[in-house]
Amino acid sequence: MEIKTILIWVLLLVYVVPSYIFGFQKLFGRKEKALRFKAWGYPVWFMRLLGFIEVFGSSLMLYEPTRVYGIALFALVLAGAVYTHIKSHDPKSDVMTPVYVGLHLSVIFLLTLSIA
């Protein structure tokens, strides 16, 4: 197995496993998540929609022909997360978390392009 292939699978798993966990927490309405979304002014249905998108996007990322579609979904979600944290005057660490996750996603995207 080529080193790039191993690297992309490690990066994918490090990205996708937490995305499944956080996505399912939103999808099933974990209380802490619901309280955060309410504080940001978003309805519960929006939190559940984002949870579905995160679970669906994670699934897309595991299959190479659909990986770029999953990456595109997550890019939109992460842009929205940055916007929400800035709009809500959240701490800088909360604003930067989706930025760092987006950088991780960018590396996956670039490696996917180089393998294809």
Phi, psi and omega in degrees: 000136182288147183300323179296321180295317178297315181299316182294324179290324176296312179298320178298312182295321178295331180275314190285321182300308176297328179295321174297314182299308181293324178297314179293325176299319179288318182299319182265008171069045176305134188307315182298320179294316181299320179295321178295315181296322177296318179297327178280351179091016180259145178284162181299323181298328179291321177298317180294323177298315178297322176299316178297316180299320180294318178292315180296315179298321177297318178296318178298324183290338181282344182249117189307316181296338181251003185303317183295331177290320175296319178298318179297318178300314181293326177300318178293316180298317181292323176297318177296323179294317178299313179303312182298315181294322178292313181300324183271003180056040177289163179301154182304324180297325177291325178290320185283336181304309178293337176293313179295320177296322177296324176295319176300315179298322179297320178296318177300316180299313181295320177293322178297318179294323183286335180278325186296000000 
